[in-house]
Amino acid sequence: MQRALELAARGIGQVSPGPLVGTVIVDPNQQIAGEGFFLFDQIKHAETVALEQAGDKTRGGTAYVSLEPHSHQGRTAPCTDALIKAGIKRVVAPIEDPNPKVSGRGFAHLREAGVEVCTGLMAEEATRINEAYVHFMRTARPFMHLKMAVSLDGKVATVNGDSRWITGERARARVHVMRHQYDAIMIGGRTARSDDPMLTDRSGKKRRRPLVRVVIEQYLRISPASQLARTTEAGPVLIFACGDADQDELAALRSRGVEVIAQDSALDLPNVLDELGKRSIQSVLIEGGPFLAALMLEAGLVNKVTFFVAPMIVGGQDAPSAIGGSGAEKIADALQLDRVVVVQHGRDVEITGYPSQNRLQ
């Protein structure tokens, strides 16, 4: 199963809006006979690829699949049919597929055909590798991952607004690997205007869909000459702004290929997530500043948090801190993170955890 999860991870950046899936076929002599993983554009599912590689050795064998095989006709024939036809006698899969078209039906079909089904093995690891897919299927909203880079004293910039660079090259390279794992990246209008970022995936890794750049604006003030507006060919740019935006600015941005979505309130974040979900955007990396970070956290819309902490002290009472807003009145009310992981990148430290109220079930 560990190998099946490793295979599944090879599809990162190339499966959305589908799940990451890996399969290992073991013959009756307990020897690995076939392996496969899912890539959206190659159509074939991981089970089919592994079965084809295994050939006649599938008879009486075991299939280790990182996610419940599907039993419905979609872009491909049911994987359960393929497993049954190949003579697989046992299927080991850690979790159900939360897709309503699949959930439980794949396991039921296999059992009805006399195939032994074992579940639960490495379920937490399997859920984690597909955390964005699981969340999206359960809520129809993208999985939201907040990323911040801060100094040791929690500052994201100096009092004069200088923020380049708080973290070193290795940490910044890690951020591009993170961007590669997500369908979209989100910032606030203030960050868009002050930093004029491009927000591209420069990991060098292959991705199926271009990274969608999302900007949350109170008022439409992003210049048509900004890097975002001038690089729409590199990836879509969506701006959520108030409905009374200046029509000349609106027309200028749209002429550049920017999509502006007018709302009664640009800060209606649940509606923003609903709209992104309708576009099959499964996951979003939030790289906005303190204002957007606070809005997302206070609305309970953040599913995962990563802070890159640099060993420097910026100082300054008026220098901006990582999270704006009103904050907690008591330490007991502070947002707690579970399942915390700490990794070092050069001189910087990456701390990742999950807000307690957003635990995946």
DRENDO-1510 file (C-alpha; in Angstrom, 1 decimal, always signed):
<recs>
REC; n; res; u; v; w
REC; 1; MET; +0.0; +0.0; +0.0 .
REC; 2; GLN; +2.9; +2.3; +0.7 .
REC; 3; ARG; +4.1; +1.7; -2.9 .
REC; 4; ALA; +0.5; +2.3; -4.2 .
REC; 5; LEU; +0.5; +5.7; -2.5 .
REC; 6; GLU; +4.0; +6.5; -3.9 .
REC; 7; LEU; +2.7; +5.7; -7.4 .
REC; 8; ALA; -0.4; +7.8; -6.8 .
REC; 9; ALA; +1.8; +10.8; -6.0 .
REC; 10; ARG; +3.3; +10.7; -9.4 .
REC; 11; GLY; +0.1; +12.2; -10.7 .
REC; 12; ILE; +0.4; +15.4; -8.7 .
REC; 13; GLY; -0.5; +18.3; -10.9 .
REC; 14; GLN; -1.8; +16.0; -13.6 .
REC; 15; VAL; -5.1; +14.5; -12.3 .
REC; 16; SER; -7.4; +17.4; -11.2 .
REC; 17; PRO; -10.3; +17.4; -11.0 .
REC; 18; GLY; -9.9; +13.7; -10.5 .
REC; 19; PRO; -8.1; +11.9; -7.6 .
REC; 20; LEU; -4.6; +10.7; -7.2 .
REC; 21; VAL; -4.6; +6.9; -7.6 .
REC; 22; GLY; -1.9; +4.2; -7.6 .
REC; 23; THR; -2.2; +0.5; -8.0 .
REC; 24; VAL; +0.1; -2.5; -7.3 .
REC; 25; ILE; -0.8; -6.0; -8.5 .
REC; 26; VAL; +0.7; -8.9; -6.5 .
REC; 27; ASP; +0.5; -12.4; -8.0 .
REC; 28; PRO; -0.4; -15.5; -5.9 .
REC; 29; ASN; +3.3; -16.0; -5.0 .
REC; 30; GLN; +3.3; -12.5; -3.4 .
REC; 31; GLN; +5.5; -11.0; -6.1 .
REC; 32; ILE; +4.8; -7.6; -7.6 .
REC; 33; ALA; +3.5; -8.2; -11.2 .
REC; 34; GLY; +2.2; -4.8; -12.2 .
REC; 35; GLU; +2.1; -1.2; -11.2 .
REC; 36; GLY; +0.2; +1.8; -12.4 .
REC; 37; PHE; -0.9; +5.3; -11.6 .
REC; 38; PHE; -3.6; +7.7; -12.9 .
REC; 39; LEU; -3.0; +10.6; -15.3 .
REC; 40; PHE; -6.1; +12.5; -16.4 .
REC; 41; ASP; -5.1; +13.0; -20.0 .
REC; 42; GLN; -4.0; +9.4; -20.5 .
REC; 43; ILE; -7.6; +8.2; -19.8 .
REC; 44; LYS; -6.6; +4.8; -18.4 .
REC; 45; HIS; -7.1; +4.4; -14.7 .
REC; 46; ALA; -4.3; +3.1; -12.4 .
REC; 47; GLU; -6.0; -0.3; -12.0 .
REC; 48; THR; -6.1; -0.8; -15.8 .
REC; 49; VAL; -2.5; +0.2; -16.3 .
REC; 50; ALA; -1.3; -2.2; -13.6 .
REC; 51; LEU; -3.5; -5.1; -14.8 .
REC; 52; GLU; -2.1; -4.7; -18.4 .
REC; 53; GLN; +1.4; -4.8; -17.0 .
REC; 54; ALA; +0.7; -7.9; -14.9 .
REC; 55; GLY; -0.9; -9.9; -17.8 .
REC; 56; ASP; -1.7; -13.5; -16.8 .
REC; 57; LYS; -0.2; -13.1; -13.4 .
REC; 58; THR; -3.4; -11.4; -12.2 .
REC; 59; ARG; -5.2; -14.7; -11.7 .
REC; 60; GLY; -5.7; -15.3; -8.0 .
REC; 61; GLY; -3.7; -12.2; -7.2 .
REC; 62; THR; -4.3; -9.1; -5.0 .
REC; 63; ALA; -4.7; -5.6; -6.1 .
REC; 64; TYR; -3.6; -2.8; -3.7 .
REC; 65; VAL; -5.4; +0.3; -4.8 .
REC; 66; SER; -5.0; +3.7; -3.0 .
REC; 67; LEU; -8.7; +4.6; -3.5 .
REC; 68; GLU; -11.9; +2.6; -4.0 .
REC; 69; PRO; -12.2; +1.4; -7.6 .
REC; 70; HIS; -15.1; +2.8; -9.5 .
REC; 71; SER; -18.0; +0.7; -10.8 .
REC; 72; HIS; -19.8; +3.2; -13.1 .
REC; 73; GLN; -19.3; +4.0; -16.7 .
REC; 74; GLY; -17.4; +7.3; -17.0 .
REC; 75; ARG; -14.7; +8.3; -19.4 .
REC; 76; THR; -13.6; +4.7; -19.0 .
REC; 77; ALA; -15.3; +1.3; -18.3 .
REC; 78; PRO; -15.7; +0.3; -14.7 .
REC; 79; CYS; -12.4; -0.6; -13.0 .
REC; 80; THR; -14.2; -3.1; -10.9 .
REC; 81; ASP; -15.2; -5.0; -14.1 .
REC; 82; ALA; -11.5; -5.0; -15.1 .
REC; 83; LEU; -10.4; -6.4; -11.8 .
REC; 84; ILE; -13.1; -9.1; -11.7 .
REC; 85; LYS; -12.4; -10.1; -15.4 .
REC; 86; ALA; -8.6; -10.4; -14.6 .
REC; 87; GLY; -9.3; -12.9; -11.9 .
REC; 88; ILE; -8.2; -10.7; -9.0 .
REC; 89; LYS; -9.3; -12.5; -5.8 .
REC; 90; ARG; -8.6; -9.8; -3.2 .
REC; 91; VAL; -8.7; -6.0; -3.3 .
REC; 92; VAL; -7.0; -3.9; -0.6 .
REC; 93; ALA; -8.1; -0.2; -0.6 .
REC; 94; PRO; -7.8; +2.1; +2.4 .
REC; 95; ILE; -10.8; +4.4; +1.8 .
REC; 96; GLU; -14.0; +4.9; -0.1 .
REC; 97; ASP; -14.0; +7.3; -3.0 .
REC; 98; PRO; -16.2; +10.2; -1.7 .
REC; 99; ASN; -17.5; +10.8; -5.3 .
REC; 100; PRO; -21.2; +10.1; -5.0 .
REC; 101; LYS; -21.1; +8.1; -8.2 .
REC; 102; VAL; -18.5; +5.8; -6.6 .
REC; 103; SER; -18.8; +5.9; -2.8 .
REC; 104; GLY; -19.3; +2.3; -1.6 .
REC; 105; ARG; -20.6; +1.0; -4.9 .
REC; 106; GLY; -17.2; -0.1; -6.1 .
REC; 107; PHE; -16.6; -2.2; -3.0 .
REC; 108; ALA; -20.1; -3.6; -3.2 .
REC; 109; HIS; -19.7; -4.7; -6.8 .
REC; 110; LEU; -16.4; -6.5; -6.0 .
REC; 111; ARG; -17.9; -8.3; -3.0 .
REC; 112; GLU; -21.0; -9.3; -5.1 .
REC; 113; ALA; -18.6; -10.9; -7.6 .
REC; 114; GLY; -16.8; -12.9; -4.8 .
REC; 115; VAL; -13.8; -10.7; -4.5 .
REC; 116; GLU; -12.5; -10.2; -1.0 .
REC; 117; VAL; -12.3; -6.5; -0.1 .
REC; 118; CYS; -10.1; -5.2; +2.7 .
REC; 119; THR; -10.3; -1.6; +3.8 .
REC; 120; GLY; -8.7; +0.7; +6.3 .
REC; 121; LEU; -5.0; +0.0; +5.7 .
REC; 122; MET; -3.1; +3.3; +5.8 .
REC; 123; ALA; -6.4; +5.2; +5.6 .
REC; 124; GLU; -5.0; +8.4; +7.1 .
REC; 125; GLU; -2.1; +8.5; +4.6 .
REC; 126; ALA; -4.5; +7.8; +1.7 .
REC; 127; THR; -6.9; +10.5; +2.9 .
REC; 128; ARG; -4.0; +13.0; +3.3 .
REC; 129; ILE; -2.6; +12.5; -0.2 .
REC; 130; ASN; -6.1; +13.1; -1.7 .
REC; 131; GLU; -7.1; +15.7; +0.9 .
REC; 132; ALA; -8.1; +18.3; -1.8 .
REC; 133; TYR; -10.1; +15.8; -3.8 .
REC; 134; VAL; -11.9; +14.5; -0.6 .
REC; 135; HIS; -12.8; +18.0; +0.5 .
REC; 136; PHE; -13.9; +19.0; -2.9 .
REC; 137; MET; -16.2; +16.0; -3.3 .
REC; 138; ARG; -17.7; +16.5; +0.1 .
REC; 139; THR; -18.3; +20.2; -0.1 .
REC; 140; ALA; -18.2; +21.2; -3.8 .
REC; 141; ARG; -15.7; +23.9; -2.7 .
REC; 142; PRO; -11.9; +24.0; -3.2 .
REC; 143; PHE; -9.5; +22.9; -0.5 .
REC; 144; MET; -8.0; +26.1; +0.9 .
REC; 145; HIS; -4.3; +26.2; +2.0 .
REC; 146; LEU; -3.0; +29.4; +3.5 .
REC; 147; LYS; +0.7; +30.0; +3.0 .
REC; 148; MET; +2.6; +32.8; +4.7 .
REC; 149; ALA; +6.3; +33.8; +4.9 .
REC; 150; VAL; +7.2; +35.5; +8.2 .
REC; 151; SER; +10.2; +36.7; +10.2 .
REC; 152; LEU; +10.9; +35.2; +13.6 .
REC; 153; ASP; +8.9; +38.0; +15.2 .
REC; 154; GLY; +5.9; +37.4; +12.8 .
REC; 155; LYS; +6.4; +40.2; +10.4 .
REC; 156; VAL; +5.6; +39.9; +6.7 .
REC; 157; ALA; +7.2; +43.2; +5.7 .
REC; 158; THR; +9.1; +46.2; +7.1 .
REC; 159; VAL; +7.3; +49.3; +8.2 .
REC; 160; ASN; +8.0; +50.7; +4.7 .
REC; 161; GLY; +6.4; +47.7; +3.1 .
REC; 162; ASP; +9.6; +45.9; +1.9 .
REC; 163; SER; +9.1; +42.2; +1.9 .
REC; 164; ARG; +11.7; +40.8; -0.6 .
REC; 165; TRP; +13.0; +38.5; +0.4 .
REC; 166; ILE; +12.0; +37.3; +3.9 .
REC; 167; THR; +12.8; +33.6; +3.2 .
REC; 168; GLY; +15.8; +32.2; +1.3 .
REC; 169; GLU; +16.1; +30.5; -2.1 .
REC; 170; ARG; +15.4; +26.9; -0.9 .
REC; 171; ALA; +12.2; +28.0; +0.9 .
REC; 172; ARG; +11.0; +29.9; -2.2 .
REC; 173; ALA; +11.7; +26.9; -4.4 .
REC; 174; ARG; +9.6; +24.8; -2.0 .
REC; 175; VAL; +6.7; +27.3; -2.5 .
REC; 176; HIS; +6.8; +26.7; -6.2 .
REC; 177; VAL; +6.6; +23.0; -5.6 .
REC; 178; MET; +3.5; +23.8; -3.5 .
REC; 179; ARG; +2.0; +25.9; -6.3 .
REC; 180; HIS; +2.5; +22.9; -8.6 .
REC; 181; GLN; +0.2; +20.9; -6.4 .
REC; 182; TYR; -2.7; +23.4; -6.6 .
REC; 183; ASP; -5.2; +24.3; -9.2 .
REC; 184; ALA; -5.3; +28.0; -8.3 .
REC; 185; ILE; -3.5; +30.7; -6.3 .
REC; 186; MET; -5.3; +33.5; -4.4 .
REC; 187; ILE; -4.2; +36.9; -3.3 .
REC; 188; GLY; -5.9; +40.1; -2.2 .
REC; 189; GLY; -6.1; +43.3; -4.2 .
REC; 190; ARG; -3.6; +45.1; -1.9 .
REC; 191; THR; -1.0; +42.4; -2.5 .
REC; 192; ALA; -1.7; +42.6; -6.2 .
REC; 193; ARG; -1.1; +46.3; -6.3 .
REC; 194; SER; +1.8; +46.6; -3.9 .
REC; 195; ASP; +3.9; +43.6; -5.2 .
REC; 196; ASP; +2.7; +43.4; -8.8 .
REC; 197; PRO; +3.3; +39.6; -8.8 .
REC; 198; MET; +3.0; +37.2; -11.7 .
REC; 199; LEU; +1.9; +34.2; -9.5 .
REC; 200; THR; +3.1; +31.5; -11.9 .
REC; 201; ASP; +4.2; +27.9; -11.2 .
REC; 202; ARG; +8.0; +27.9; -11.7 .
REC; 203; SER; +8.6; +24.5; -10.3 .
REC; 204; GLY; +9.6; +23.1; -13.7 .
REC; 205; LYS; +7.2; +20.1; -13.1 .
REC; 206; LYS; +4.6; +19.1; -15.6 .
REC; 207; ARG; +1.0; +20.2; -14.9 .
REC; 208; ARG; -2.2; +19.4; -16.8 .
REC; 209; ARG; -4.0; +22.7; -16.3 .
REC; 210; PRO; -2.5; +26.2; -16.1 .
REC; 211; LEU; -2.4; +27.7; -12.6 .
REC; 212; VAL; -5.5; +29.9; -12.2 .
REC; 213; ARG; -4.6; +33.3; -10.6 .
REC; 214; VAL; -7.5; +34.6; -8.3 .
REC; 215; VAL; -7.6; +38.2; -6.9 .
REC; 216; ILE; -10.1; +39.3; -4.2 .
REC; 217; GLU; -10.7; +43.0; -4.7 .
REC; 218; GLN; -12.9; +45.4; -2.6 .
REC; 219; TYR; -12.6; +47.9; -5.5 .
REC; 220; LEU; -11.3; +47.3; -9.0 .
REC; 221; ARG; -8.0; +49.0; -8.9 .
REC; 222; ILE; -5.6; +46.6; -10.6 .
REC; 223; SER; -3.9; +48.2; -13.5 .
REC; 224; PRO; -4.3; +46.7; -17.0 .
REC; 225; ALA; -0.5; +47.1; -17.2 .
REC; 226; SER; +0.1; +44.9; -14.2 .
REC; 227; GLN; +2.0; +41.6; -14.6 .
REC; 228; LEU; -1.2; +39.6; -14.0 .
REC; 229; ALA; -3.1; +41.4; -16.7 .
REC; 230; ARG; -0.2; +41.1; -19.2 .
REC; 231; THR; +0.3; +37.4; -18.7 .
REC; 232; THR; -3.2; +35.9; -19.1 .
REC; 233; GLU; -1.8; +33.6; -21.8 .
REC; 234; ALA; +0.3; +31.9; -19.0 .
REC; 235; GLY; -2.9; +31.1; -17.0 .
REC; 236; PRO; -6.4; +32.5; -16.4 .
REC; 237; VAL; -6.8; +35.5; -14.1 .
REC; 238; LEU; -10.0; +35.9; -12.2 .
REC; 239; ILE; -10.8; +39.0; -10.3 .
REC; 240; PHE; -13.7; +39.1; -7.8 .
REC; 241; ALA; -14.8; +42.7; -7.4 .
REC; 242; CYS; -17.7; +44.9; -6.4 .
REC; 243; GLY; -20.5; +45.3; -8.9 .
REC; 244; ASP; -20.0; +49.1; -9.2 .
REC; 245; ALA; -16.5; +48.8; -10.6 .
REC; 246; ASP; -15.3; +51.6; -13.0 .
REC; 247; GLN; -16.5; +50.5; -16.4 .
REC; 248; ASP; -13.4; +51.9; -18.3 .
REC; 249; GLU; -11.1; +49.9; -16.0 .
REC; 250; LEU; -13.4; +46.9; -16.3 .
REC; 251; ALA; -13.2; +47.1; -20.1 .
REC; 252; ALA; -9.5; +47.6; -20.2 .
REC; 253; LEU; -8.9; +44.5; -18.0 .
REC; 254; ARG; -11.2; +42.3; -20.0 .
REC; 255; SER; -9.5; +43.4; -23.2 .
REC; 256; ARG; -6.4; +41.9; -21.8 .
REC; 257; GLY; -8.2; +38.6; -21.2 .
REC; 258; VAL; -8.8; +39.1; -17.5 .
REC; 259; GLU; -12.1; +37.7; -16.2 .
REC; 260; VAL; -13.8; +40.0; -13.8 .
REC; 261; ILE; -16.6; +38.6; -11.7 .
REC; 262; ALA; -18.8; +41.3; -10.2 .
REC; 263; GLN; -20.4; +40.6; -6.8 .
REC; 264; ASP; -22.7; +42.6; -4.6 .
REC; 265; SER; -19.9; +42.4; -2.1 .
REC; 266; ALA; -16.4; +41.4; -3.3 .
REC; 267; LEU; -15.7; +40.0; +0.2 .
REC; 268; ASP; -18.5; +37.4; +0.1 .
REC; 269; LEU; -15.9; +34.7; +0.4 .
REC; 270; PRO; -18.2; +31.7; +0.6 .
REC; 271; ASN; -19.7; +32.7; -2.7 .
REC; 272; VAL; -16.2; +33.1; -4.2 .
REC; 273; LEU; -15.4; +29.5; -3.2 .
REC; 274; ASP; -18.8; +28.3; -4.6 .
REC; 275; GLU; -17.9; +29.9; -7.9 .
REC; 276; LEU; -14.5; +28.4; -8.0 .
REC; 277; GLY; -16.0; +25.0; -7.2 .
REC; 278; LYS; -18.4; +25.3; -10.2 .
REC; 279; ARG; -15.3; +25.7; -12.3 .
REC; 280; SER; -13.9; +22.4; -11.0 .
REC; 281; ILE; -11.1; +24.2; -9.2 .
REC; 282; GLN; -10.3; +21.5; -6.6 .
REC; 283; SER; -7.6; +23.3; -4.6 .
REC; 284; VAL; -6.4; +26.9; -3.9 .
REC; 285; LEU; -3.1; +28.1; -2.3 .
REC; 286; ILE; -3.7; +31.4; -0.5 .
REC; 287; GLU; -0.7; +33.7; -0.8 .
REC; 288; GLY; -2.5; +36.9; +0.1 .
REC; 289; GLY; -1.4; +39.4; +2.7 .
REC; 290; PRO; -2.6; +39.8; +6.4 .
REC; 291; PHE; -6.0; +41.3; +5.4 .
REC; 292; LEU; -7.1; +38.4; +3.2 .
REC; 293; ALA; -5.5; +35.8; +5.6 .
REC; 294; ALA; -7.6; +37.2; +8.4 .
REC; 295; LEU; -10.8; +37.2; +6.4 .
REC; 296; MET; -10.3; +33.6; +5.4 .
REC; 297; LEU; -9.4; +32.4; +8.8 .
REC; 298; GLU; -12.2; +34.3; +10.6 .
REC; 299; ALA; -14.7; +32.9; +8.1 .
REC; 300; GLY; -13.5; +29.4; +8.9 .
REC; 301; LEU; -12.6; +28.7; +5.2 .
REC; 302; VAL; -9.0; +27.7; +5.7 .
REC; 303; ASN; -8.3; +23.9; +5.6 .
REC; 304; LYS; -4.6; +23.9; +5.9 .
REC; 305; VAL; -1.9; +26.3; +7.1 .
REC; 306; THR; +1.8; +26.6; +6.2 .
REC; 307; PHE; +4.1; +29.2; +7.7 .
REC; 308; PHE; +7.7; +29.6; +6.4 .
REC; 309; VAL; +9.6; +31.2; +9.3 .
REC; 310; ALA; +12.9; +33.0; +8.6 .
REC; 311; PRO; +15.6; +33.4; +11.3 .
REC; 312; MET; +15.5; +37.2; +11.2 .
REC; 313; ILE; +13.9; +39.9; +13.4 .
REC; 314; VAL; +12.3; +42.8; +11.5 .
REC; 315; GLY; +10.9; +44.8; +14.5 .
REC; 316; GLY; +8.8; +47.8; +14.3 .
REC; 317; GLN; +5.4; +48.2; +16.1 .
REC; 318; ASP; +3.8; +49.3; +12.8 .
REC; 319; ALA; +5.4; +46.7; +10.6 .
REC; 320; PRO; +2.6; +44.4; +9.3 .
REC; 321; SER; +2.2; +41.1; +11.0 .
REC; 322; ALA; +1.1; +37.9; +9.2 .
REC; 323; ILE; -2.5; +37.9; +10.2 .
REC; 324; GLY; -4.6; +41.1; +10.4 .
REC; 325; GLY; -8.2; +41.4; +11.6 .
REC; 326; SER; -9.4; +41.6; +15.2 .
REC; 327; GLY; -7.6; +38.5; +16.4 .
REC; 328; ALA; -8.4; +36.4; +19.5 .
REC; 329; GLU; -9.2; +38.2; +22.7 .
REC; 330; LYS; -7.9; +35.3; +24.8 .
REC; 331; ILE; -5.1; +32.7; +24.3 .
REC; 332; ALA; -7.8; +30.1; +24.9 .
REC; 333; ASP; -9.6; +31.4; +21.8 .
REC; 334; ALA; -6.6; +31.3; +19.5 .
REC; 335; LEU; -6.8; +29.0; +16.5 .
REC; 336; GLN; -5.1; +25.7; +17.2 .
REC; 337; LEU; -3.4; +23.5; +14.6 .
REC; 338; ASP; -3.4; +19.7; +14.6 .
REC; 339; ARG; -1.0; +17.2; +13.0 .
REC; 340; VAL; +1.8; +19.7; +12.8 .
REC; 341; VAL; +4.8; +18.9; +10.6 .
REC; 342; VAL; +8.1; +20.9; +10.7 .
REC; 343; VAL; +10.6; +20.8; +7.9 .
REC; 344; GLN; +13.8; +22.8; +7.5 .
REC; 345; HIS; +14.8; +24.4; +4.1 .
REC; 346; GLY; +18.2; +26.0; +4.4 .
REC; 347; ARG; +18.0; +28.5; +7.2 .
REC; 348; ASP; +14.2; +28.7; +7.1 .
REC; 349; VAL; +11.6; +26.4; +8.8 .
REC; 350; GLU; +8.3; +25.3; +7.3 .
REC; 351; ILE; +5.5; +24.6; +9.8 .
REC; 352; THR; +2.3; +23.0; +8.5 .
REC; 353; GLY; -0.8; +22.0; +10.3 .
REC; 354; TYR; -4.6; +21.8; +10.1 .
REC; 355; PRO; -7.0; +24.1; +11.9 .
REC; 356; SER; -8.8; +22.0; +14.5 .
REC; 357; GLN; -12.3; +22.8; +13.3 .
REC; 358; ASN; -11.5; +21.7; +9.8 .
REC; 359; ARG; -10.3; +18.1; +10.5 .
REC; 360; LEU; -11.0; +15.7; +7.6 .
REC; 361; GLN; -13.3; +12.9; +8.7 .
</recs>
